[in-house]
Amino acid sequence: MRSIEDSIRCKFITCDCEIILHLYYNQSSSAGDMFETSKHSSTSFYGTLKRLAITGAITAETDPNDKRSNIYRLKDTVRERIDACCGSIAFLLDDGGSLMDHADEEADEA
């Protein structure tokens, strides 16, 4: 997906979507780990993370190994809605191919 964004200089993945996809794919993550792979500013990223937690899309729990940080998880209801609407979307974060590669594979299988 990032190769498409880079080639046409247009963002497909908003900060909200980036965080939700990361948690969908990785199950849980610290804010620092998610931010390391983000293409958004720290202000945008951390503001979005806080808003997603306040609205209930994600949960934040104190990291048992480091009480100074939180571990974030996607709420089960959000994961279920994504699965119901889109099927598994983990392939969007797969660096081994682009979204178009996966669309071509699905067409070949049909």
FIDOPA-920763 format. One record per residue (C-alpha): x negated, y negated, z negated; chain; residue in three letters. Coordinates in Angstrom, 1 decimal. Example, Ala and Ser with C-alpha at 12.3 -4.5 7.8 and 13.67 -1.06 7.14 Angstrom:
# residues 2
<rec <-12.3; 4.5; -7.8>; 'A'; 'ALA'>
<rec <-13.7; 1.1; -7.1>; 'A'; 'SER'>
# end
This chain:
# residues 110
<rec <0.0; 0.0; 0.0>; 'A'; 'MET'>
<rec <-2.8; -2.4; -0.8>; 'A'; 'ARG'>
<rec <-4.4; -1.8; 2.6>; 'A'; 'SER'>
<rec <-1.1; -3.0; 4.2>; 'A'; 'ILE'>
<rec <-1.0; -6.0; 1.9>; 'A'; 'GLU'>
<rec <-4.6; -6.9; 2.8>; 'A'; 'ASP'>
<rec <-4.1; -6.5; 6.5>; 'A'; 'SER'>
<rec <-1.1; -8.8; 6.7>; 'A'; 'ILE'>
<rec <-1.9; -11.0; 3.7>; 'A'; 'ARG'>
<rec <1.5; -10.5; 2.1>; 'A'; 'CYS'>
<rec <2.3; -9.1; -1.3>; 'A'; 'LYS'>
<rec <4.7; -6.2; -1.3>; 'A'; 'PHE'>
<rec <4.2; -5.3; -4.9>; 'A'; 'ILE'>
<rec <5.3; -7.9; -7.5>; 'A'; 'THR'>
<rec <3.8; -7.9; -10.9>; 'A'; 'CYS'>
<rec <6.9; -6.2; -12.3>; 'A'; 'ASP'>
<rec <6.7; -3.5; -9.7>; 'A'; 'CYS'>
<rec <3.0; -3.0; -10.2>; 'A'; 'GLU'>
<rec <3.5; -2.4; -14.0>; 'A'; 'ILE'>
<rec <6.5; -0.2; -13.5>; 'A'; 'ILE'>
<rec <4.7; 1.9; -10.8>; 'A'; 'LEU'>
<rec <1.6; 2.2; -13.0>; 'A'; 'HIS'>
<rec <3.6; 3.5; -15.9>; 'A'; 'LEU'>
<rec <5.7; 5.8; -13.7>; 'A'; 'TYR'>
<rec <2.5; 7.4; -12.4>; 'A'; 'TYR'>
<rec <0.4; 7.4; -15.5>; 'A'; 'ASN'>
<rec <3.1; 8.0; -18.2>; 'A'; 'GLN'>
<rec <1.5; 5.6; -20.7>; 'A'; 'SER'>
<rec <-1.3; 3.0; -20.6>; 'A'; 'SER'>
<rec <-2.8; 0.1; -22.5>; 'A'; 'SER'>
<rec <-2.4; -3.4; -21.2>; 'A'; 'ALA'>
<rec <-6.1; -3.6; -20.6>; 'A'; 'GLY'>
<rec <-6.1; -0.5; -18.4>; 'A'; 'ASP'>
<rec <-3.2; -1.8; -16.4>; 'A'; 'MET'>
<rec <-4.7; -5.2; -16.0>; 'A'; 'PHE'>
<rec <-8.0; -3.8; -14.7>; 'A'; 'GLU'>
<rec <-6.2; -2.6; -11.6>; 'A'; 'THR'>
<rec <-3.9; -5.6; -11.2>; 'A'; 'SER'>
<rec <-4.1; -8.1; -8.5>; 'A'; 'LYS'>
<rec <-2.2; -10.7; -10.5>; 'A'; 'HIS'>
<rec <-3.5; -13.5; -12.8>; 'A'; 'SER'>
<rec <-3.8; -12.7; -16.5>; 'A'; 'SER'>
<rec <-1.0; -15.3; -17.2>; 'A'; 'THR'>
<rec <1.4; -13.6; -14.8>; 'A'; 'SER'>
<rec <0.5; -10.1; -15.8>; 'A'; 'PHE'>
<rec <0.8; -10.5; -19.6>; 'A'; 'TYR'>
<rec <3.9; -12.7; -19.2>; 'A'; 'GLY'>
<rec <5.5; -10.0; -17.1>; 'A'; 'THR'>
<rec <4.4; -7.2; -19.5>; 'A'; 'LEU'>
<rec <6.0; -9.1; -22.4>; 'A'; 'LYS'>
<rec <9.3; -9.7; -20.5>; 'A'; 'ARG'>
<rec <9.6; -6.1; -19.4>; 'A'; 'LEU'>
<rec <9.2; -5.1; -23.1>; 'A'; 'ALA'>
<rec <11.8; -7.6; -24.2>; 'A'; 'ILE'>
<rec <14.3; -6.5; -21.6>; 'A'; 'THR'>
<rec <13.8; -2.9; -22.5>; 'A'; 'GLY'>
<rec <12.3; -1.6; -19.3>; 'A'; 'ALA'>
<rec <9.2; -0.5; -21.1>; 'A'; 'ILE'>
<rec <8.3; 0.3; -24.7>; 'A'; 'THR'>
<rec <5.2; -0.9; -26.7>; 'A'; 'ALA'>
<rec <3.9; 1.2; -29.5>; 'A'; 'GLU'>
<rec <0.8; 0.5; -31.6>; 'A'; 'THR'>
<rec <-2.2; 2.5; -30.4>; 'A'; 'ASP'>
<rec <-2.9; 5.0; -33.2>; 'A'; 'PRO'>
<rec <-6.6; 4.9; -32.2>; 'A'; 'ASN'>
<rec <-6.8; 1.1; -32.2>; 'A'; 'ASP'>
<rec <-4.2; -0.8; -34.3>; 'A'; 'LYS'>
<rec <-5.1; -4.0; -32.5>; 'A'; 'ARG'>
<rec <-3.6; -2.8; -29.2>; 'A'; 'SER'>
<rec <-0.4; -1.3; -27.8>; 'A'; 'ASN'>
<rec <0.4; 1.7; -25.6>; 'A'; 'ILE'>
<rec <3.1; 1.0; -23.1>; 'A'; 'TYR'>
<rec <5.5; 3.5; -21.6>; 'A'; 'ARG'>
<rec <8.3; 3.4; -19.1>; 'A'; 'LEU'>
<rec <11.7; 3.9; -20.7>; 'A'; 'LYS'>
<rec <13.2; 7.3; -19.7>; 'A'; 'ASP'>
<rec <16.3; 5.6; -18.4>; 'A'; 'THR'>
<rec <14.2; 3.5; -16.0>; 'A'; 'VAL'>
<rec <12.3; 6.6; -14.8>; 'A'; 'ARG'>
<rec <15.6; 8.4; -14.2>; 'A'; 'GLU'>
<rec <17.0; 5.5; -12.2>; 'A'; 'ARG'>
<rec <13.9; 5.4; -10.1>; 'A'; 'ILE'>
<rec <14.1; 9.1; -9.5>; 'A'; 'ASP'>
<rec <17.8; 8.9; -8.6>; 'A'; 'ALA'>
<rec <17.3; 6.0; -6.2>; 'A'; 'CYS'>
<rec <14.0; 6.8; -4.6>; 'A'; 'CYS'>
<rec <12.9; 10.3; -5.5>; 'A'; 'GLY'>
<rec <9.3; 10.6; -6.7>; 'A'; 'SER'>
<rec <7.5; 7.3; -5.9>; 'A'; 'ILE'>
<rec <4.1; 8.4; -7.3>; 'A'; 'ALA'>
<rec <2.7; 8.5; -3.8>; 'A'; 'PHE'>
<rec <2.8; 4.7; -3.6>; 'A'; 'LEU'>
<rec <-0.2; 4.6; -5.9>; 'A'; 'LEU'>
<rec <-2.0; 7.4; -4.1>; 'A'; 'ASP'>
<rec <-5.3; 5.9; -2.8>; 'A'; 'ASP'>
<rec <-5.6; 8.9; -0.4>; 'A'; 'GLY'>
<rec <-3.2; 7.5; 2.1>; 'A'; 'GLY'>
<rec <-0.9; 4.6; 2.9>; 'A'; 'SER'>
<rec <2.9; 4.5; 2.7>; 'A'; 'LEU'>
<rec <3.1; 5.0; 6.4>; 'A'; 'MET'>
<rec <1.0; 8.2; 6.2>; 'A'; 'ASP'>
<rec <3.6; 9.6; 3.8>; 'A'; 'HIS'>
<rec <6.5; 8.5; 6.0>; 'A'; 'ALA'>
<rec <4.8; 10.3; 9.0>; 'A'; 'ASP'>
<rec <4.4; 13.4; 6.9>; 'A'; 'GLU'>
<rec <8.1; 13.4; 5.9>; 'A'; 'GLU'>
<rec <9.1; 12.9; 9.5>; 'A'; 'ALA'>
<rec <7.0; 15.9; 10.6>; 'A'; 'ASP'>
<rec <8.6; 18.1; 7.9>; 'A'; 'GLU'>
<rec <12.1; 17.2; 9.1>; 'A'; 'ALA'>
# end
